[in-house]
């Protein structure tokens, strides 16, 4: 991918990387072999690369927003039924947290293109497929990208006619099929065993659905919180009373979902729902978890779609769904509509899900961090298990 291995130049360490957009997110992608073995030192490197903590991330490549404060670490998997291992890292502009306990379906779309560019996967046909395991939770996905032959070689095709809400223009599709999403972080799809639960705060009862089909969510009717669910991102971000109530709900829900104290965690995501207004299945406003998402995360959309087709949930009571065992549900969000695919068995349970994203290589080369943060000449020797 880059022109050189990790090296020290003066008082800085140069690390090969690729800056990639995956879906509606963006971040640097690294080979696992190009980062420190020690987790604490690796996290310090990622913080320096992104430029956290700083609201603008002015000293790094971060974009001053959680959606552009992400990173990916990629390696060839040792599992016989998996091609690539992907570790997703969520950073924040103004904190020193580096979370690797949740998934990101958007950055997932960049993994196979990166793996082909880096030579981890050899593209053999016009469509290259690979099985990717997200090490954060063990979630596996089958991902297909277009790799036509140009100048005698198979290359990643980034240009195309696929359009996704939240990203300008069109690009080549990246088709993702999730293989084992139920209970990705929580103990089960419905961790309390109920399609809906009552959470009481300040003598007020809130009906919520606690669900995890790739992303732990707390789904609540927007009207129960005194809003419509159609507000703009800015209006919701400025509603400090609403955000305070949502955070109290989230903390309570974390315990109910078996996630413990989630005060410092990026999950569960809070999702307000309302009836669809643009021909979709349901309208959403997603908090990630303290700022409003300009659209909605991939796995959050898949989880909302699962809730829409699951009897007894808050989403099922509000949303509408097509019939049949294979369904496409439009999940409306502030930037447009996300098309989520769900497959149901004869009992009506969701057994598979998927979606189409796009990705693009933005830049590649070396990113520099201070040598005092990581001096690779002083690092311990790696073994295969370290990857």
Secondary structure, 3 states (H helix, E strand, C coil): CCCCCCEEECCEEEEEEEEEEECCEEEEEEEHHHCCCCHHHHHHHHHHHHCCCCCCCCCCCCCCCHHHCEEEEEEECCCCCCCEEEEEEEECCCCCCEECCCCCHHHHCCHHHHHHHCCCCCCCCCEEEEEEEECCCCEEEEEEEECCEECCEECCCCCCCECCCCCCCCECEEEEEECCCECCCCCCCCCCCCCCEEEEECCEEEEEEEEEECCEEEEEEHHHHCCCCCCCHHHHHCCHHHHHHHHHHHHHHHHHCCCCCCCCCCCCEEEEEECCCCCCCEEEEEECCCCECCCCCHHHHHHHHHHHCCCCCHHHHHCCCCCCCEEEEEEEECCEEEEEEEEECCCCCEEEEEEEEEEEEEEEEEEEEECCCCCHHHCCCCCHHHC
